[in-house]
Amino acid sequence: DTGVSQDPRHKITKRGQNVTFRCDPISEHNRLYWYRQTLGQGPEFLTYFQNEAQLEKSRLLSDRFSAERPKGSFSTLEIQRTEQGDSAMYLCASTTVTGELFFGEGSRLTVL
Amino acid sequence: AQRVTQPEKLLSVFKGAPVELKCNYSYSGSPELFWYVQYSRQRLQLLLRHISRESIKGFTADLNKGETSFHLKKPFAQEEDSAMYYCALSALGTGTASKLTFGTGTRLQVTL
């Protein structure tokens, strides 16, 4: 499968712990996006990268959230001191300049 | 601010009946509109975008700027159309064409 891959697919953690998600985009895609989806809602934009540069961050991203794409390939999304409100599906997507987003299967976070 | 409204959480139709999934948007600039679909146990994928003016899997959508709508239509529903459908909007020509604002989604259920 040469699509966008995300790891882990499901993470259960206790409140206050740190978690990290990884996204491997389609290899020739230079743009990478992170979205969050909570139950009953559509995906909400969090942040995006063009190559290794993080170009925009949503107001949804508190100081506890950080994302990196160090070599312009894979990306990580870290959540520090998790809260129950962080429970959601975290979606990664990648694209070229044509603007069609290709999504991964998502990483589901459950904070107990 | 950008906003996408999908008023129906669930739309149930019989096989062979016409389908119309409603989408209204709010945006002060020139929008680009999309429909994304998520079939059971599959990742979110692009169904169609208004600038391509294509018909995909028998679905069409016309951008009506006067009514700020982008309803998705199909004349004869098939069982395989059962899925979650999301309408999404981006700002045309801003260089961030893939930063999407999604609606809350409509589940289409096609029954025999």
Interface residues (C-beta under 8 A of the other chain):
Chain A: G3 V4 R31 Y33 G40 Q41 G42 P43 E44 F45 Y48 L55 E56 L91 A93 T95 G99 E100 L101 F102 F103 G104 E105 G106
Chain B: V4 K9 E32 R43 L44 Q45 L46 R49 Y86 A88 S90 T96 A97 S98 K99 L100 T101 F102 G103 T104 G105
